[in-house]
């Protein structure tokens, strides 16, 4: 199976049981009805990014669904947790891209999103054999990275939450979900 599409989603769940809090995060993300299989980090050439709404409608209950997922949890009151997915895709449609996942404590959403975009771009560059410094390669005006003369588009999705004040389990997820069609 080589995925034709990918969509990005995120969610948060709270419950007195850790597992139920994870289930509620999956529901929040719209992917609870699938049998999720975690895979590593490559976006195939010509794989189109689609919206969450479009992607979720293509899922069937019980479907084996491949995804890259970041997940974090806490039952500590007020502890800031985060989960994020970043992607780096070369502008050339015949090239593959890279997905990174990261979970953190105490990191706000914007910083977390920037972190996973830098990770994805760095992993793609090193896989392709390019020297890469994310701070020097970022083009603020174009909002993209440039590596060895190639432009790379990045994006991220991050979910943060504070641990429930009464100590309920709080789970956050972010996922890149692959579709065959």
Backbone as a printed PyTorch tensor [residue, N CA C, xyz], in Angstrom:
tensor([[[  0.8390,  -1.1820,   0.0000],
         [  0.0000,   0.0000,   0.0000],
         [  0.8800,   1.2380,   0.0000]],

        [[  0.6570,   2.1060,  -0.9590],
         [  1.3110,   3.4070,  -0.9850],
         [  0.1960,   4.4440,  -0.8660]],

        [[  0.1650,   5.1910,   0.2310],
         [ -0.9310,   6.1460,   0.4360],
         [ -1.0110,   7.1880,  -0.6740]],

        [[ -2.2370,   7.5480,  -1.0200],
         [ -2.5050,   8.5840,  -2.0160],
         [ -2.7890,   9.9260,  -1.3510]],

        [[ -3.2880,   9.8790,  -0.1030],
         [ -3.6470,  11.0980,   0.6240],
         [ -3.2300,  10.9720,   2.0800]],

        [[ -3.1170,  12.1400,   2.7170],
         [ -2.8440,  12.2020,   4.1520],
         [ -3.6060,  13.3900,   4.7130]],

        [[ -4.0970,  13.2440,   5.9430],
         [ -4.6810,  14.3970,   6.6190],
         [ -4.1330,  14.4590,   8.0360]],

        [[ -4.2170,  15.6450,   8.6030],
         [ -3.6760,  15.8960,   9.9370],
         [ -4.8210,  16.2000,  10.8830]],

        [[ -4.7300,  15.6500,  12.0830],
         [ -5.7840,  15.8420,  13.0690],
         [ -5.1820,  15.8740,  14.4690]],

        [[ -5.9700,  16.3490,  15.4090],
         [ -5.5110,  16.4380,  16.7920],
         [ -6.7130,  16.3030,  17.7090]],

        [[ -6.4380,  15.9790,  18.9720],
         [ -7.5290,  15.8510,  19.9260],
         [ -7.0340,  15.8280,  21.3510]],

        [[ -7.9780,  16.0210,  22.2600],
         [ -7.6990,  15.9740,  23.6950],
         [ -8.8420,  15.2430,  24.3850]],

        [[ -8.5140,  14.4470,  25.3910],
         [ -9.5250,  13.7300,  26.1680],
         [ -9.1830,  13.7510,  27.6460]],

        [[-10.2240,  13.7600,  28.4780],
         [-10.0450,  13.7480,  29.9370],
         [-10.9870,  12.7120,  30.5390]],

        [[-10.4510,  11.9080,  31.4490],
         [-11.2610,  10.8800,  32.0990],
         [-10.5060,  10.3610,  33.3160]],

        [[-11.2260,   9.7210,  34.2340],
         [-10.5550,   9.1830,  35.4260],
         [ -9.6830,   7.9710,  35.1030]],

        [[ -9.9800,   7.3060,  33.9720],
         [ -9.1630,   6.1770,  33.5290],
         [ -8.2660,   6.6240,  32.3730]],

        [[ -7.0130,   6.2460,  32.4340],
         [ -6.0360,   6.6410,  31.4030],
         [ -6.4690,   6.1880,  30.0040]],

        [[ -6.8790,   4.9250,  29.8710],
         [ -7.2720,   4.4020,  28.5630],
         [ -8.4820,   5.1560,  28.0000]],

        [[ -9.4500,   5.4420,  28.8490],
         [-10.6400,   6.1590,  28.3850],
         [-10.2810,   7.5800,  27.9500]],

        [[ -9.3180,   8.1780,  28.6280],
         [ -8.8780,   9.5200,  28.2300],
         [ -8.2480,   9.4850,  26.8280]],

        [[ -7.4990,   8.4190,  26.5270],
         [ -6.9370,   8.2440,  25.1840],
         [ -8.0570,   8.0550,  24.1610]],

        [[ -9.0350,   7.2250,  24.4740],
         [-10.1770,   7.0090,  23.5810],
         [-10.8980,   8.3230,  23.2910]],

        [[-11.0740,   9.1480,  24.3000],
         [-11.7520,  10.4350,  24.1100],
         [-10.9090,  11.3870,  23.2570]],

        [[ -9.5910,  11.3010,  23.3600],
         [ -8.7180,  12.1000,  22.4860],
         [ -8.8600,  11.6360,  21.0400]],

        [[ -8.9370,  10.3210,  20.8210],
         [ -9.1590,   9.7920,  19.4690],
         [-10.5030,  10.2630,  18.9170]],

        [[-11.5390,  10.2670,  19.7630],
         [-12.8600,  10.7610,  19.3350],
         [-12.7870,  12.2320,  18.9620]],

        [[-12.0960,  13.0030,  19.7760],
         [-11.9360,  14.4260,  19.5070],
         [-11.2530,  14.6470,  18.1540]],

        [[-10.3290,  13.7560,  17.8150],
         [ -9.5970,  13.8410,  16.5490],
         [-10.3810,  13.2470,  15.3750]],

        [[-11.4480,  12.4870,  15.6640],
         [-12.2720,  11.9030,  14.6120],
         [-11.7650,  10.5880,  14.0560]],

        [[-10.8600,   9.9120,  14.7760],
         [-10.2670,   8.6740,  14.2440],
         [-10.4690,   7.4740,  15.1730]],

        [[-11.4290,   7.5720,  16.0800],
         [-11.6550,   6.5180,  17.0670],
         [-12.2110,   5.2200,  16.4910]],

        [[-12.8430,   5.2700,  15.3290],
         [-13.4860,   4.0690,  14.7870],
         [-12.5300,   3.1790,  13.9980]],

        [[-11.2610,   3.5840,  13.9030],
         [-10.2860,   2.8370,  13.1060],
         [ -9.3720,   1.9860,  13.9750]],

        [[ -8.8250,   0.9510,  13.3680],
         [ -7.7510,   0.1810,  13.9830],
         [ -6.4520,   0.8240,  13.5210]],

        [[ -5.8820,   1.6180,  14.4060],
         [ -4.7290,   2.4360,  14.0340],
         [ -3.4340,   1.6480,  14.1210]],

        [[ -2.6180,   1.7900,  13.1000],
         [ -1.3030,   1.1550,  13.0370],
         [ -0.2840,   2.2780,  12.8990]],

        [[  0.5950,   2.3890,  13.8920],
         [  1.6230,   3.4330,  13.8410],
         [  2.7240,   3.0300,  12.8690]],

        [[  3.0650,   3.9580,  11.9980],
         [  4.1470,   3.7600,  11.0430],
         [  5.1710,   4.8660,  11.2420]],

        [[  6.2770,   4.7630,  10.5330],
         [  7.3160,   5.7760,  10.6920],
         [  6.9910,   7.0210,   9.8900]],

        [[  7.8930,   7.5670,   9.1510],
         [  7.8190,   8.9930,   8.8810],
         [  7.9480,   9.4590,   7.4320]],

        [[  7.5690,   8.6670,   6.4670],
         [  7.7320,   9.0810,   5.0700],
         [  6.3770,   9.3940,   4.4290]],

        [[  6.2990,  10.5440,   3.7600],
         [  5.1440,  10.8630,   2.9130],
         [  5.5740,  10.5300,   1.4890]],

        [[  4.8740,   9.5980,   0.8350],
         [  5.2850,   9.1880,  -0.5090],
         [  5.1930,  10.3290,  -1.5230]],

        [[  5.9460,  10.2230,  -2.6130],
         [  5.8020,  11.2030,  -3.6890],
         [  4.3410,  11.2540,  -4.1450]],

        [[  3.8880,  12.4400,  -4.4920],
         [  2.5420,  12.6700,  -5.0290],
         [  1.4110,  12.3580,  -4.0540]],

        [[  1.7120,  12.1860,  -2.7830],
         [  0.6790,  11.9990,  -1.7640],
         [  0.0930,  13.3790,  -1.4560]],

        [[ -1.2020,  13.5160,  -1.6350],
         [ -1.8490,  14.8140,  -1.4690],
         [ -2.2990,  15.0250,  -0.0230]],

        [[ -2.0960,  16.2310,   0.4630],
         [ -2.5940,  16.5950,   1.7840],
         [ -4.0400,  17.0540,   1.6190]],

        [[ -4.9220,  16.4550,   2.4080],
         [ -6.3270,  16.7980,   2.3510],
         [ -6.7870,  17.3050,   3.7190]],

        [[ -7.9570,  17.8740,   3.7730],
         [ -8.4670,  18.4010,   5.0400],
         [ -8.9130,  17.2650,   5.9590]],

        [[ -8.9730,  17.5640,   7.2410],
         [ -9.4550,  16.5780,   8.2090],
         [-10.8750,  16.1620,   7.8620]],

        [[-11.7470,  17.1150,   7.5610],
         [-13.1440,  16.7880,   7.2640],
         [-13.2560,  15.8300,   6.0810]],

        [[-12.5040,  16.0860,   5.0300],
         [-12.5120,  15.1990,   3.8650],
         [-11.9140,  13.8520,   4.2230]],

        [[-10.8190,  13.8590,   4.9610],
         [-10.1510,  12.6140,   5.3310],
         [-10.9960,  11.7150,   6.2040]],

        [[-11.6280,  12.2720,   7.2050],
         [-12.4380,  11.4870,   8.1370],
         [-13.6060,  10.8200,   7.4120]],

        [[-14.1890,  11.4890,   6.4230],
         [-15.3100,  10.8900,   5.6970],
         [-14.8700,   9.6690,   4.8800]],

        [[-13.5690,   9.5420,   4.6070],
         [-13.0640,   8.3910,   3.8630],
         [-12.7500,   7.1870,   4.7330]],

        [[-12.9560,   7.3050,   6.0440],
         [-12.6640,   6.2030,   6.9660],
         [-13.9100,   5.3630,   7.2200]],

        [[-13.7000,   4.0460,   7.3650],
         [-14.8030,   3.1320,   7.6580],
         [-14.5560,   2.4770,   9.0200]],

        [[-15.6170,   2.2120,   9.7770],
         [-15.4410,   1.5600,  11.0810],
         [-14.6890,   0.2370,  10.9460]],

        [[-13.6880,   0.0660,  11.7890],
         [-12.8930,  -1.1650,  11.7910],
         [-11.7570,  -1.1880,  10.7880]],

        [[-11.6470,  -0.1730,   9.9630],
         [-10.6080,  -0.1170,   8.9300],
         [ -9.2190,  -0.0980,   9.5620]],

        [[ -8.3100,  -0.8800,   8.9860],
         [ -6.9020,  -0.7970,   9.3690],
         [ -6.3900,   0.5140,   8.7800]],

        [[ -5.9140,   1.4040,   9.6320],
         [ -5.5540,   2.7570,   9.2110],
         [ -4.1490,   3.0690,   9.6840]],

        [[ -3.2910,   3.4100,   8.7440],
         [ -1.9100,   3.7330,   9.0590],
         [ -1.7910,   5.2100,   9.4190]],

        [[ -0.9890,   5.4820,  10.4390],
         [ -0.8050,   6.8740,  10.8600],
         [  0.5470,   7.0460,  11.5450]],

        [[  0.9860,   8.2920,  11.5830],
         [  2.1060,   8.6980,  12.4260],
         [  1.4460,   9.4770,  13.5560]],

        [[  1.6430,   9.0250,  14.7890],
         [  0.9490,   9.6510,  15.9120],
         [  1.9160,  10.0820,  17.0030]],

        [[  1.6450,  11.2490,  17.5330],
         [  2.3090,  11.7340,  18.7370],
         [  1.2630,  11.7430,  19.8360]],

        [[  1.6660,  11.3160,  21.0320],
         [  0.7040,  11.1540,  22.1300],
         [  1.3890,  11.5080,  23.4410]],

        [[  0.6600,  12.1840,  24.3050],
         [  1.1850,  12.5110,  25.6280],
         [  0.0340,  12.4770,  26.6140]],

        [[  0.3660,  12.2670,  27.8870],
         [ -0.6790,  12.1650,  28.9080],
         [ -0.1380,  12.5910,  30.2610]],

        [[ -1.0560,  13.0030,  31.1290],
         [ -0.7010,  13.3390,  32.5070],
         [ -1.9380,  13.2300,  33.3840]],

        [[ -1.7030,  12.9930,  34.6540],
         [ -2.7740,  13.1340,  35.6340],
         [ -2.3590,  14.1510,  36.7050]],

        [[ -1.3270,  14.9300,  36.3920],
         [ -0.8680,  15.9910,  37.2800],
         [ -1.6800,  17.2560,  37.0180]],

        [[ -2.3470,  17.7960,  38.0310],
         [ -3.1280,  19.0090,  37.8290],
         [ -2.2810,  20.1530,  37.2510]],

        [[ -2.8280,  20.7880,  36.2280],
         [ -2.2490,  21.9780,  35.5890],
         [ -0.9540,  21.7550,  34.8240]],

        [[ -0.4510,  20.5460,  34.7070],
         [  0.7810,  20.3110,  33.9440],
         [  0.4850,  20.4710,  32.4570]],

        [[  1.2710,  21.3080,  31.7760],
         [  1.0930,  21.5400,  30.3480],
         [  1.7380,  20.4080,  29.5560]],

        [[  0.9250,  19.7520,  28.7450],
         [  1.4280,  18.6680,  27.8890],
         [  1.1260,  19.0220,  26.4360]],

        [[  1.9000,  18.4260,  25.5340],
         [  1.6910,  18.6810,  24.1190],
         [  2.0700,  17.4870,  23.2660]],

        [[  1.4430,  17.4100,  22.1030],
         [  1.7580,  16.4090,  21.0860],
         [  1.6650,  17.1180,  19.7400]],

        [[  2.6230,  16.8400,  18.8560],
         [  2.6290,  17.5390,  17.5690],
         [  3.1980,  16.6540,  16.4650]],

        [[  2.7540,  16.9610,  15.2550],
         [  3.2310,  16.3250,  14.0260],
         [  3.7070,  17.4430,  13.1090]],

        [[  4.8840,  17.2710,  12.5190],
         [  5.3980,  18.2190,  11.5340],
         [  5.6880,  17.4960,  10.2390]],

        [[  5.6200,  18.2250,   9.1370],
         [  5.8750,  17.6210,   7.8400],
         [  6.7400,  18.5620,   7.0070]],

        [[  7.6400,  17.9840,   6.2380],
         [  8.4720,  18.7250,   5.2860],
         [  8.3520,  18.0170,   3.9390]],

        [[  7.9090,  18.7720,   2.9350],
         [  7.6830,  18.1920,   1.6130],
         [  8.3810,  19.0490,   0.5580]],

        [[  9.2770,  18.4460,  -0.2340],
         [  9.9000,  19.2010,  -1.3300],
         [  8.8510,  19.6590,  -2.3370]],

        [[  9.0980,  20.7910,  -2.9740],
         [  8.1380,  21.3010,  -3.9620],
         [  8.0560,  20.3870,  -5.1830]],

        [[  9.1310,  19.6370,  -5.4830],
         [  9.1000,  18.7020,  -6.6090],
         [  8.1670,  17.5510,  -6.2460]],

        [[  7.1460,  17.3390,  -7.0350],
         [  6.1050,  16.3570,  -6.7160],
         [  6.5970,  14.9090,  -6.7710]],

        [[  7.7360,  14.6630,  -7.4430],
         [  8.2360,  13.2960,  -7.5350],
         [  9.1620,  12.9300,  -6.3720]],

        [[  9.2830,  13.8150,  -5.3820],
         [ 10.1290,  13.5620,  -4.2080],
         [  9.2690,  13.2250,  -3.0000]],

        [[  9.8110,  12.4220,  -2.1230],
         [  9.0850,  12.0870,  -0.9000],
         [  9.3560,  13.1370,   0.1780]],

        [[  8.4910,  13.1610,   1.1660],
         [  8.6290,  14.0770,   2.2930],
         [  8.8370,  13.3280,   3.5920]],

        [[  8.9710,  14.0880,   4.6620],
         [  9.2650,  13.5190,   5.9660],
         [  8.2830,  14.0310,   7.0060]],

        [[  7.8810,  13.1600,   7.9080],
         [  7.0030,  13.5270,   9.0210],
         [  7.7800,  13.3330,  10.3150]],

        [[  7.6310,  14.3010,  11.2300],
         [  8.2250,  14.1450,  12.5550],
         [  7.1160,  14.1780,  13.5860]],

        [[  7.3290,  13.4880,  14.6830],
         [  6.3920,  13.5450,  15.7920],
         [  7.1650,  13.8720,  17.0650]],

        [[  6.5090,  14.5990,  17.9400],
         [  7.1760,  15.0200,  19.1750],
         [  6.1130,  15.2420,  20.2390]],

        [[  6.4320,  14.8570,  21.4610],
         [  5.5540,  15.1840,  22.5820],
         [  6.4000,  15.8890,  23.6350]],

        [[  5.7580,  16.7610,  24.3880],
         [  6.5390,  17.5930,  25.3120],
         [  5.7420,  17.9360,  26.5590]],

        [[  6.4640,  18.4780,  27.5130],
         [  5.8990,  19.0190,  28.7400],
         [  6.3300,  20.4790,  28.8290]],

        [[  5.3840,  21.3770,  29.1050],
         [  5.7020,  22.7760,  29.3200],
         [  5.9600,  23.5990,  28.0750]],

        [[  5.6710,  23.0710,  26.8960],
         [  5.9380,  23.7790,  25.6400],
         [  4.6200,  24.2460,  25.0300]],

        [[  4.5040,  25.5390,  24.7550],
         [  3.2600,  26.0860,  24.1870],
         [  3.1110,  25.6560,  22.7260]],

        [[  1.8810,  25.7300,  22.2100],
         [  1.5440,  25.2240,  20.8910],
         [  2.3850,  25.7550,  19.7470]],

        [[  2.5890,  27.0670,  19.6560],
         [  3.3550,  27.6700,  18.5520],
         [  4.7970,  27.1630,  18.5590]],

        [[  5.3890,  27.1580,  19.7310],
         [  6.7750,  26.6850,  19.8410],
         [  6.8710,  25.1970,  19.5060]],

        [[  5.9060,  24.4320,  19.9540],
         [  5.8640,  23.0090,  19.6640],
         [  5.7300,  22.7600,  18.1610]],

        [[  4.8490,  23.5320,  17.4990],
         [  4.6810,  23.4120,  16.0520],
         [  5.9490,  23.7590,  15.2890]],

        [[  6.6060,  24.8510,  15.6830],
         [  7.8700,  25.2260,  15.0370],
         [  8.9290,  24.1390,  15.2350]],

        [[  8.9450,  23.5510,  16.4260],
         [  9.9230,  22.5010,  16.7460],
         [  9.7680,  21.2950,  15.8120]],

        [[  8.5290,  20.8220,  15.6120],
         [  8.3480,  19.6400,  14.7540],
         [  8.5680,  19.9560,  13.2780]],

        [[  8.3090,  21.1930,  12.8580],
         [  8.6250,  21.5670,  11.4710],
         [ 10.1350,  21.5670,  11.2620]],

        [[ 10.8860,  22.1190,  12.2070],
         [ 12.3540,  22.0820,  12.1250],
         [ 12.8620,  20.6400,  12.1030]],

        [[ 12.2780,  19.7900,  12.9490],
         [ 12.6860,  18.3770,  12.9860],
         [ 12.4460,  17.6990,  11.6390]],

        [[ 11.2530,  17.8940,  11.0790],
         [ 10.9300,  17.2560,   9.7930],
         [ 11.8670,  17.7470,   8.6910]],

        [[ 12.1030,  19.0550,   8.6410],
         [ 12.9930,  19.6070,   7.6120],
         [ 14.4180,  19.0970,   7.7850]],

        [[ 14.8890,  19.0250,   9.0160],
         [ 16.2370,  18.5350,   9.2830],
         [ 16.3680,  17.0610,   8.9130]],

        [[ 15.3670,  16.2460,   9.2780],
         [ 15.4270,  14.8190,   8.9390],
         [ 15.3940,  14.6140,   7.4280]],

        [[ 14.5620,  15.3860,   6.7270],
         [ 14.5200,  15.2810,   5.2650],
         [ 15.8640,  15.6680,   4.6610]],

        [[ 16.4320,  16.7710,   5.1150],
         [ 17.7140,  17.2390,   4.5740],
         [ 18.8140,  16.2130,   4.7910]],

        [[ 18.8960,  15.6700,   6.0000],
         [ 19.9750,  14.7150,   6.2740],
         [ 19.7630,  13.4050,   5.5260]],

        [[ 18.5060,  13.0160,   5.3140],
         [ 18.2180,  11.8120,   4.5230],
         [ 18.6680,  11.9970,   3.0790]],

        [[ 18.4750,  13.2150,   2.5660],
         [ 18.8610,  13.5130,   1.1860],
         [ 20.3440,  13.8710,   1.0530]],

        [[ 21.0560,  13.9120,   2.1830],
         [ 22.4880,  14.1980,   2.1610],
         [ 22.8410,  15.6700,   2.0910]],

        [[ 21.9190,  16.5530,   2.4670],
         [ 22.1710,  17.9960,   2.4200],
         [ 22.6350,  18.5010,   3.7830]],

        [[ 23.5430,  19.4760,   3.7460],
         [ 23.8630,  20.2280,   4.9520],
         [ 22.6600,  21.1210,   5.2220]],

        [[ 22.2650,  21.2430,   6.4860],
         [ 21.0510,  22.0080,   6.7550],
         [ 21.0960,  22.6050,   8.1510]],

        [[ 20.8480,  23.8920,   8.2290],
         [ 20.6800,  24.6050,   9.4940],
         [ 19.3160,  25.2720,   9.4230]],

        [[ 18.3240,  24.8110,  10.1980],
         [ 16.9760,  25.3500,  10.0570],
         [ 16.8840,  26.8540,  10.2910]],

        [[ 17.7390,  27.4040,  11.1280],
         [ 17.7000,  28.8460,  11.3820],
         [ 18.1610,  29.6480,  10.1640]],

        [[ 19.1390,  29.1390,   9.4290],
         [ 19.6590,  29.8520,   8.2630],
         [ 18.8560,  29.5590,   7.0010]],

        [[ 18.1860,  28.4010,   6.9430],
         [ 17.4900,  27.9830,   5.7240],
         [ 16.0660,  28.5330,   5.6220]],

        [[ 15.5260,  29.0720,   6.7070],
         [ 14.1440,  29.5480,   6.7110],
         [ 14.0230,  30.8740,   5.9700]],

        [[ 13.1040,  30.9330,   5.0190],
         [ 12.8100,  32.1650,   4.2790],
         [ 11.5070,  32.7250,   4.8560]],

        [[ 11.6150,  33.7360,   5.6890],
         [ 10.4590,  34.3050,   6.3860],
         [  9.4140,  34.8320,   5.4020]],

        [[  9.8520,  35.4900,   4.3560],
         [  8.9180,  36.0720,   3.3900],
         [  8.1260,  34.9850,   2.6650]],

        [[  8.8070,  33.9280,   2.2270],
         [  8.1390,  32.8600,   1.4890],
         [  7.5260,  31.8060,   2.4070]],

        [[  7.8710,  31.8500,   3.6910],
         [  7.3890,  30.8780,   4.6730],
         [  7.7190,  29.4410,   4.2480]],

        [[  8.9860,  29.2310,   3.8390],
         [  9.4350,  27.9020,   3.4670],
         [ 10.9390,  27.7950,   3.6850]],

        [[ 11.4290,  26.5690,   3.7180],
         [ 12.8590,  26.3130,   3.8630],
         [ 13.4790,  26.1750,   2.4790]],

        [[ 14.7590,  26.5190,   2.3920],
         [ 15.5160,  26.2790,   1.1750],
         [ 16.7120,  25.4300,   1.5700]],

        [[ 16.8630,  24.2740,   0.9100],
         [ 17.9920,  23.3950,   1.1850],
         [ 18.6320,  22.9770,  -0.1270]],

        [[ 19.9050,  23.2890,  -0.2550],
         [ 20.6740,  22.9670,  -1.4560],
         [ 19.9240,  23.3450,  -2.7360]],

        [[ 19.3380,  24.5340,  -2.7470],
         [ 18.6660,  25.0320,  -3.9300],
         [ 17.2510,  24.5290,  -4.1180]],

        [[ 16.7790,  23.6500,  -3.2430],
         [ 15.4220,  23.1090,  -3.3440],
         [ 14.5510,  23.7510,  -2.2700]],

        [[ 13.3270,  24.0750,  -2.6290],
         [ 12.4030,  24.6520,  -1.6640],
         [ 11.5720,  23.5410,  -1.0400]],

        [[ 11.3850,  23.6550,   0.2550],
         [ 10.6490,  22.6530,   1.0180],
         [  9.5440,  23.3570,   1.7890]],

        [[  8.3290,  22.8640,   1.6330],
         [  7.1770,  23.3980,   2.3510],
         [  7.0100,  22.6080,   3.6450]],

        [[  6.7080,  23.2990,   4.7260],
         [  6.4840,  22.6340,   6.0050],
         [  5.1410,  23.0670,   6.5800]],

        [[  4.6170,  22.2280,   7.4370],
         [  3.4390,  22.5720,   8.2190],
         [  3.4090,  21.6740,   9.4430]],

        [[  2.5660,  22.0450,  10.3910],
         [  2.4730,  21.2570,  11.6100],
         [  1.0720,  21.3310,  12.1790]],

        [[  0.8120,  20.3970,  13.0730],
         [ -0.4100,  20.4190,  13.8610],
         [  0.0020,  20.0530,  15.2810]],

        [[ -0.4540,  20.8380,  16.2350],
         [ -0.0680,  20.6220,  17.6300],
         [ -1.2990,  20.7000,  18.5190]],

        [[ -1.3260,  19.8550,  19.5250],
         [ -2.3940,  19.8860,  20.5190],
         [ -1.7460,  19.9990,  21.8910]],

        [[ -2.1330,  21.0130,  22.6320],
         [ -1.6660,  21.1600,  24.0110],
         [ -2.8700,  21.1840,  24.9400]],

        [[ -2.6370,  20.8620,  26.1900],
         [ -3.6850,  20.9310,  27.2170],
         [ -3.0140,  20.9470,  28.5770]],

        [[ -3.7000,  21.4940,  29.5330],
         [ -3.2480,  21.4540,  30.9220],
         [ -3.9240,  20.2760,  31.6060]],

        [[ -3.1670,  19.6270,  32.4640],
         [ -3.7260,  18.5240,  33.2370],
         [ -4.9470,  18.9910,  34.0210]],

        [[ -5.9540,  18.1290,  34.0760],
         [ -7.1960,  18.4470,  34.7690],
         [ -6.9220,  18.8490,  36.2170]],

        [[ -7.5920,  19.9160,  36.6620],
         [ -7.3390,  20.4480,  38.0120],
         [ -7.6990,  19.4630,  39.1130]],

        [[ -8.5500,  18.4700,  38.8050],
         [ -8.9440,  17.4680,  39.7970],
         [ -8.1850,  16.1510,  39.6420]],

        [[ -7.1760,  16.1330,  38.7750],
         [ -6.3350,  14.9440,  38.6310],
         [ -6.8460,  13.8940,  37.6760]],

        [[ -7.8660,  14.2120,  36.8690],
         [ -8.2710,  13.2630,  35.8340],
         [ -7.1280,  13.0880,  34.8390]],

        [[ -7.0860,  11.9350,  34.1910],
         [ -6.1070,  11.7500,  33.1270],
         [ -6.4540,  12.6810,  31.9750]],

        [[ -5.4470,  13.3490,  31.4610],
         [ -5.5770,  14.2060,  30.2870],
         [ -4.6310,  13.6560,  29.2310]],

        [[ -5.1670,  13.3850,  28.0450],
         [ -4.3670,  12.8550,  26.9390],
         [ -4.5000,  13.7910,  25.7440]],

        [[ -3.3780,  14.0650,  25.0790],
         [ -3.3690,  14.8320,  23.8360],
         [ -2.7570,  13.9680,  22.7400]],

        [[ -3.3070,  14.1160,  21.5370],
         [ -2.7390,  13.4130,  20.3790],
         [ -2.6820,  14.3690,  19.1960]],

        [[ -1.7450,  14.0870,  18.3110],
         [ -1.6840,  14.7090,  16.9890],
         [ -1.3140,  13.5720,  16.0370]],

        [[ -1.9160,  13.5640,  14.8560],
         [ -1.6740,  12.4440,  13.9500],
         [ -1.7090,  12.8710,  12.4880]],

        [[ -0.8790,  12.1960,  11.7030],
         [ -0.9400,  12.2470,  10.2420],
         [ -1.5490,  10.9150,   9.8350]],

        [[ -2.7230,  10.9460,   9.2290],
         [ -3.4720,   9.7330,   8.9180],
         [ -3.4300,   9.5180,   7.4010]],

        [[ -2.9840,   8.3130,   7.0030],
         [ -2.8400,   7.9850,   5.5830],
         [ -4.1050,   7.3360,   5.0320]],

        [[ -4.4070,   7.6730,   3.7760],
         [ -5.5540,   7.1130,   3.0690],
         [ -5.0780,   6.4910,   1.7610]],

        [[ -5.7210,   5.3730,   1.3650],
         [ -5.3540,   4.7030,   0.1120],
         [ -5.9450,   5.3790,  -1.1060]],

        [[ -7.1020,   6.0300,  -0.9330],
         [ -7.8020,   6.6130,  -2.0890],
         [ -7.9550,   8.0940,  -1.9340]]])
